[in-house]
Amino acid sequence: MTSLPSSESQCIGCAVSGDLGRRFECVVCGKEVTYCGDCYDQGKNQPGDKHKYFHPMKAIYNRVFFDLYFLGEQLDGNGDAPQSYKCAFCDELGFTSMELQLHVLEKHMEHPDAAEVVDILDQMNQGSEEYKKSTEIRCQEKSRGGLSYEVILAEPAPNVAVPKRPVTPGKNVSVEEIEQKLKAAEERRISLEARKMAEISIKLAKVEEATRKKDEITNEFITQTKEQLETKIERHVEKREAIISDMKEKLKIHAQEIEKTRETLEQQKANEQKAIEEKLKTAQALRDENIKKMLDRLKEHNTIKIAEIKTQINQLETQKVEEKARIIENKLFTAEQNREKELLKKIEKAQKLERRAEVVRQNKAQTQDIDGQQSPIASSG
């Protein structure tokens, strides 16, 4: 059996390096684009400047994972595990490189990236042994009688003459021959079904074996992990007990220091309380003496201040009376002047009226004289 390729690599999704067990590597970009199985299953395969979304990703396994996934199967000519590719355009799964190329040619040639995908797959197929063999298309068809058969189409070999089908002479087929042929066909069908059931049983056995190995690996991992955790827990418990005992000792010493400090503080508090009481007594005496002095000063101050205030009040009242008298005199003087002005105005007005009356009297006298002179003239005429 061809040995598996080395699984030593580094995942660009989670930066884990070493034996990844199961990893996916870009067919075009190579080891520059490598994801571990978990990152690839979580969809972390993201396109970049060089790595395109349609680049095929090849699965690479170490021996443990290969036996887990492909127990009993053989590697291909290149030493690779069987591959299953996904169409980047419709997300359909389960293609070999040749089937994926045919799928893209049939269904996605109108896509702008289809030509580049076909070129990549063509290079992959030219480098594999499967491409060197005849192309086979396997499908199942059912005839009217319910029989299934496989149609295998291979590329025609060059310079090979196609055999001619012999002409079967016409003859009458009896019912017995038809029954025999049907019986033979039924036997062939039964044998095919038995063979398929045997193949299914083998596959189921492989699946059970793989499941058993997976369970063994899982149980072994669980056991190892449990032992490691128990060891860690024991160490942690021992460390915790040591830390607790050390903390207890430190706390005991700290409690003793706190007790000593408390006694010292109580002694200081008692001494300070006595000193404060003495200071309070002295301060009370001083305060009483100061209050007495202040009261005496206030009495003297009140007597002097009251006399000064009375004097000031008398002075202010005198000033106010004088100010009021001066204001009244000013007002009387102003009123006298205003009265004289009004009298003068009235005298001038009366003089004007007198002059007007004099003018009117003169006008009236002149009018009477003119009328007297006109009367004799009228009588003489």
C-alpha positions as CSV (number, residue, x, y, z in Angstrom):
1,M,0.0,0.0,0.0
2,T,1.3,3.5,-0.9
3,S,2.1,5.5,2.2
4,L,0.0,8.5,3.1
5,P,1.5,12.0,2.7
6,S,2.8,13.9,5.7
7,S,0.1,15.7,7.7
8,E,2.6,18.2,9.2
9,S,1.2,21.7,8.3
10,Q,-0.2,24.9,9.7
11,C,-3.8,26.0,9.6
12,I,-4.4,29.6,8.4
13,G,-7.8,29.6,10.1
14,C,-6.8,28.9,13.7
15,A,-2.9,29.0,13.4
16,V,-2.6,25.4,14.8
17,S,0.5,23.7,13.4
18,G,1.9,20.2,13.5
19,D,0.1,17.0,12.7
20,L,-3.4,18.2,11.9
21,G,-4.8,14.7,11.3
22,R,-7.3,15.8,8.7
23,R,-6.6,18.9,6.7
24,F,-7.7,20.5,3.4
25,E,-5.2,22.0,1.0
26,C,-5.9,24.1,-2.1
27,V,-5.1,22.3,-5.3
28,V,-4.0,25.5,-7.0
29,C,-2.4,27.5,-4.2
30,G,-0.7,24.6,-2.5
31,K,0.3,24.6,1.2
32,E,-0.2,28.4,1.3
33,V,-3.9,27.8,1.8
34,T,-4.4,25.0,4.3
35,Y,-7.2,24.5,6.8
36,C,-7.6,22.0,9.5
37,G,-10.7,19.8,9.4
38,D,-12.6,21.8,12.1
39,C,-12.0,25.2,10.4
40,Y,-13.0,23.8,7.0
41,D,-16.1,22.2,8.4
42,Q,-17.0,25.6,10.0
43,G,-16.8,27.3,6.6
44,K,-13.7,29.4,7.3
45,N,-12.4,28.7,3.7
46,Q,-12.6,32.3,2.5
47,P,-11.3,33.6,-0.9
48,G,-8.4,36.1,-1.0
49,D,-6.2,37.9,-3.5
50,K,-4.7,34.7,-4.9
51,H,-7.0,32.0,-3.5
52,K,-10.4,32.0,-5.4
53,Y,-13.7,30.7,-4.3
54,F,-13.8,28.1,-7.0
55,H,-10.4,26.5,-6.3
56,P,-10.8,22.8,-5.4
57,M,-9.8,21.8,-1.9
58,K,-8.1,18.4,-1.5
59,A,-8.6,16.4,1.7
60,I,-5.4,15.0,3.2
61,Y,-5.4,12.4,6.1
62,N,-2.9,10.9,8.4
63,R,-3.1,7.1,9.1
64,V,-5.4,7.3,12.1
65,F,-8.0,9.4,10.3
66,F,-7.6,7.5,7.0
67,D,-8.4,4.2,8.8
68,L,-11.3,6.0,10.5
69,Y,-12.9,7.3,7.3
70,F,-11.7,4.8,4.7
71,L,-11.1,1.5,6.5
72,G,-10.1,-1.2,4.0
73,E,-10.0,1.1,1.0
74,Q,-6.9,1.6,-1.2
75,L,-5.1,4.8,-2.0
76,D,-5.0,6.0,-5.6
77,G,-1.8,6.0,-7.7
78,N,-0.6,9.3,-6.3
79,G,-0.9,8.1,-2.7
80,D,-4.0,10.3,-2.0
81,A,-7.2,9.3,-0.3
82,P,-10.4,9.1,-2.3
83,Q,-11.6,12.7,-3.0
84,S,-15.0,14.2,-3.1
85,Y,-15.3,17.7,-4.5
86,K,-18.1,20.3,-4.3
87,C,-19.3,22.4,-7.3
88,A,-18.5,26.0,-6.5
89,F,-21.4,27.3,-8.6
90,C,-24.4,25.2,-7.3
91,D,-22.8,23.7,-4.1
92,E,-23.6,20.1,-5.2
93,L,-21.5,17.5,-3.5
94,G,-19.9,14.1,-4.2
95,F,-17.9,14.6,-7.4
96,T,-14.6,13.2,-8.5
97,S,-12.4,15.5,-10.4
98,M,-13.5,14.0,-13.7
99,E,-17.2,14.1,-12.7
100,L,-16.9,17.7,-11.6
101,Q,-15.4,18.6,-14.9
102,L,-18.2,17.0,-16.8
103,H,-20.7,18.6,-14.5
104,V,-19.3,22.1,-15.1
105,L,-19.2,21.5,-18.9
106,E,-22.8,20.4,-19.0
107,K,-24.5,22.8,-16.6
108,H,-22.3,25.9,-15.9
109,M,-20.4,26.8,-19.1
110,E,-22.2,30.1,-19.2
111,H,-20.7,31.1,-15.9
112,P,-17.8,33.6,-16.3
113,D,-15.4,31.5,-14.2
114,A,-16.4,28.1,-15.7
115,A,-13.5,28.1,-18.3
116,E,-10.9,28.6,-15.5
117,V,-12.5,25.9,-13.4
118,V,-12.4,23.5,-16.4
119,D,-8.7,24.2,-17.0
120,I,-7.9,23.5,-13.3
121,L,-9.8,20.3,-13.4
122,D,-8.2,19.3,-16.7
123,Q,-4.8,19.7,-15.2
124,M,-5.8,17.7,-12.2
125,N,-7.2,14.9,-14.4
126,Q,-4.1,14.8,-16.6
127,G,-1.9,14.3,-13.5
128,S,-4.0,11.4,-12.2
129,E,-4.0,7.8,-13.2
130,E,-7.8,7.9,-13.6
131,Y,-7.5,10.3,-16.5
132,K,-5.0,8.0,-18.2
133,K,-7.5,5.2,-18.2
134,S,-10.6,5.0,-20.3
135,T,-13.4,7.4,-19.4
136,E,-16.3,5.5,-18.0
137,I,-19.8,6.7,-17.5
138,R,-21.8,4.3,-15.3
139,C,-25.5,4.5,-14.9
140,Q,-28.4,2.1,-14.2
141,E,-31.3,1.7,-16.5
142,K,-34.4,-0.5,-16.2
143,S,-35.9,-2.4,-19.0
144,R,-39.6,-3.1,-19.3
145,G,-39.0,-6.5,-17.6
146,G,-37.6,-4.7,-14.5
147,L,-34.0,-5.8,-15.0
148,S,-31.2,-3.4,-14.2
149,Y,-27.9,-3.3,-16.1
150,E,-24.8,-1.0,-16.3
151,V,-23.9,0.9,-19.5
152,I,-20.1,1.6,-19.7
153,L,-19.0,4.1,-22.3
154,A,-15.3,4.3,-23.0
155,E,-13.4,6.5,-25.4
156,P,-12.8,4.7,-28.6
157,A,-9.3,3.3,-28.9
158,P,-7.4,4.5,-32.0
159,N,-7.0,2.1,-35.0
160,V,-9.4,-0.5,-33.6
161,A,-12.0,-2.0,-35.9
162,V,-15.5,-2.0,-34.6
163,P,-16.9,-5.6,-34.7
164,K,-19.9,-5.9,-36.8
165,R,-23.0,-7.4,-35.2
166,P,-23.9,-10.7,-36.8
167,V,-27.2,-10.9,-38.5
168,T,-29.6,-13.2,-36.5
169,P,-31.8,-15.2,-38.8
170,G,-35.4,-14.9,-38.0
171,K,-37.0,-17.8,-36.2
172,N,-40.0,-18.5,-34.1
173,V,-39.4,-18.4,-30.4
174,S,-41.4,-20.9,-28.3
175,V,-43.0,-20.2,-25.0
176,E,-40.7,-22.6,-23.3
177,E,-37.6,-20.7,-24.5
178,I,-39.1,-17.5,-23.4
179,E,-39.8,-19.0,-19.9
180,Q,-36.2,-20.3,-19.8
181,K,-34.8,-16.9,-20.7
182,L,-37.0,-15.2,-18.1
183,K,-36.0,-17.8,-15.5
184,A,-32.3,-17.2,-16.4
185,A,-32.9,-13.4,-16.1
186,E,-34.6,-13.9,-12.7
187,E,-31.6,-16.0,-11.6
188,R,-29.2,-13.3,-12.8
189,R,-31.3,-10.6,-11.0
190,I,-31.3,-12.7,-7.8
191,S,-27.5,-13.2,-8.0
192,L,-27.0,-9.5,-8.6
193,E,-29.1,-8.7,-5.6
194,A,-27.3,-11.2,-3.5
195,R,-23.9,-9.7,-4.6
196,K,-25.2,-6.2,-3.8
197,M,-26.4,-7.3,-0.4
198,A,-23.0,-8.9,0.2
199,E,-21.3,-5.6,-0.8
200,I,-23.7,-3.7,1.5
201,S,-22.9,-6.1,4.3
202,I,-19.2,-5.6,3.8
203,K,-19.7,-1.8,3.8
204,L,-21.8,-2.0,6.9
205,A,-19.1,-4.1,8.5
206,K,-16.6,-1.5,7.6
207,V,-18.8,1.2,9.0
208,E,-19.2,-0.8,12.2
209,E,-15.5,-1.4,12.4
210,A,-14.8,2.3,11.8
211,T,-17.4,3.2,14.5
212,R,-15.8,0.8,16.9
213,K,-12.4,2.2,16.2
214,K,-13.8,5.7,16.6
215,D,-15.4,4.7,19.9
216,E,-12.1,3.1,21.1
217,I,-10.2,6.2,20.2
218,T,-12.8,8.4,21.9
219,N,-12.9,6.2,25.0
220,E,-9.1,6.2,25.1
221,F,-9.0,10.0,24.7
222,I,-11.7,10.3,27.5
223,T,-9.7,8.0,29.8
224,Q,-6.5,9.8,29.2
225,T,-8.2,13.2,29.7
226,K,-9.9,11.9,32.8
227,E,-6.6,10.7,34.3
228,Q,-4.9,14.0,33.4
229,L,-7.8,15.9,35.0
230,E,-7.7,13.8,38.1
231,T,-4.0,14.3,38.4
232,K,-4.4,18.0,37.9
233,I,-7.2,18.1,40.5
234,E,-5.1,16.2,43.0
235,R,-2.2,18.6,42.5
236,H,-4.6,21.5,42.7
237,V,-6.1,20.2,45.9
238,E,-2.6,19.7,47.4
239,K,-1.6,23.2,46.4
240,R,-4.9,24.6,47.7
241,E,-4.5,22.9,51.1
242,A,-0.9,24.2,51.3
243,I,-2.0,27.7,50.4
244,I,-4.9,27.5,52.9
245,S,-2.6,26.4,55.7
246,D,-0.1,29.1,54.8
247,M,-2.9,31.7,54.8
248,K,-4.2,30.4,58.1
249,E,-0.8,30.9,59.7
250,K,-0.4,34.3,58.2
251,L,-3.9,35.2,59.4
252,K,-3.1,34.0,62.9
253,I,0.0,36.2,63.0
254,H,-1.9,39.1,61.5
255,A,-4.7,38.6,64.2
256,Q,-2.0,38.8,67.0
257,E,-0.6,41.9,65.5
258,I,-4.1,43.4,65.2
259,E,-4.7,42.6,68.9
260,K,-1.5,44.3,69.9
261,T,-2.3,47.3,67.8
262,R,-5.8,47.4,69.3
263,E,-4.5,47.5,72.9
264,T,-2.0,50.2,72.0
265,L,-4.7,52.2,70.3
266,E,-7.0,51.8,73.3
267,Q,-4.2,53.1,75.6
268,Q,-3.6,56.0,73.3
269,K,-7.3,56.7,73.2
270,A,-7.6,56.8,77.0
271,N,-4.6,59.1,77.3
272,E,-5.9,61.4,74.6
273,Q,-9.4,61.4,76.2
274,K,-7.9,62.6,79.5
275,A,-5.9,65.3,77.8
276,I,-9.0,66.4,75.9
277,E,-11.0,66.5,79.1
278,E,-8.4,68.7,80.7
279,K,-8.3,70.9,77.6
280,L,-12.0,71.2,77.7
281,K,-12.1,72.3,81.3
282,T,-9.4,74.9,80.6
283,A,-11.3,76.1,77.5
284,Q,-14.5,76.3,79.5
285,A,-12.9,78.5,82.1
286,L,-11.4,80.7,79.5
287,R,-14.6,80.9,77.6
288,D,-16.6,82.0,80.7
289,E,-14.0,84.7,81.4
290,N,-14.0,85.9,77.8
291,I,-17.9,86.0,77.8
292,K,-17.8,88.1,81.0
293,K,-15.3,90.5,79.5
294,M,-17.3,90.7,76.3
295,L,-20.6,91.5,78.2
296,D,-18.8,94.3,80.1
297,R,-17.5,95.7,76.9
298,L,-20.9,95.4,75.3
299,K,-22.5,97.3,78.1
300,E,-20.0,100.2,77.8
301,H,-20.3,100.1,74.1
302,N,-24.1,100.2,74.2
303,T,-24.1,103.3,76.6
304,I,-21.6,105.2,74.4
305,K,-23.2,104.1,71.2
306,I,-26.7,105.0,72.3
307,A,-25.6,108.6,73.1
308,E,-23.8,108.9,69.8
309,I,-26.9,107.6,68.0
310,K,-29.2,110.1,69.7
311,T,-26.8,112.9,68.8
312,Q,-26.7,111.8,65.3
313,I,-30.5,111.5,65.1
314,N,-30.9,115.0,66.5
315,Q,-28.4,116.3,64.0
316,L,-30.2,114.5,61.2
317,E,-33.6,115.8,62.3
318,T,-32.2,119.4,62.4
319,Q,-30.7,119.0,59.0
320,K,-33.9,117.6,57.6
321,V,-36.0,120.5,59.1
322,E,-33.5,123.1,57.7
323,E,-33.6,121.3,54.4
324,K,-37.4,121.3,54.3
325,A,-37.5,125.0,55.3
326,R,-35.0,125.8,52.5
327,I,-37.0,123.8,50.0
328,I,-40.3,125.6,51.1
329,E,-38.6,129.0,50.8
330,N,-37.4,128.1,47.3
331,K,-40.8,126.9,46.4
332,L,-42.4,130.1,47.7
333,F,-39.9,132.2,45.9
334,T,-40.5,130.3,42.7
335,A,-44.3,130.6,43.2
336,E,-43.9,134.4,43.8
337,Q,-41.9,134.8,40.6
338,N,-44.4,132.7,38.7
339,R,-47.3,134.8,40.1
340,E,-45.5,138.0,39.1
341,K,-45.0,136.7,35.6
342,E,-48.7,135.7,35.4
343,L,-49.7,139.3,36.5
344,L,-47.4,140.8,34.0
345,K,-48.9,138.6,31.3
346,K,-52.5,139.6,32.4
347,I,-51.6,143.3,32.5
348,E,-50.1,143.1,29.0
349,K,-53.2,141.3,27.8
350,A,-55.4,143.9,29.4
351,Q,-53.4,146.7,27.8
352,K,-53.7,145.0,24.4
353,L,-57.5,144.8,24.9
354,E,-57.6,148.4,25.9
355,R,-55.7,149.5,22.8
356,R,-58.0,147.4,20.6
357,A,-61.1,149.0,22.3
358,E,-59.6,152.5,21.7
359,V,-59.1,151.7,18.0
360,V,-62.6,150.4,17.7
361,R,-64.0,153.6,19.4
362,Q,-62.0,155.8,17.0
363,N,-63.2,153.8,14.0
364,K,-66.8,154.1,15.2
365,A,-66.4,157.8,15.7
366,Q,-65.0,158.3,12.2
367,T,-67.9,156.3,10.8
368,Q,-70.4,158.5,12.6
369,D,-68.7,161.6,11.2
370,I,-68.8,160.3,7.7
371,D,-72.5,159.4,8.0
372,G,-73.3,163.0,9.4
373,Q,-71.6,164.7,6.5
374,Q,-73.4,162.5,3.9
375,S,-76.9,163.3,5.4
376,P,-76.9,167.1,4.6
377,I,-75.7,166.4,1.1
378,A,-78.5,164.0,0.5
379,S,-81.2,166.5,1.8
380,S,-79.9,169.3,-0.4
381,G,-80.0,167.3,-3.5
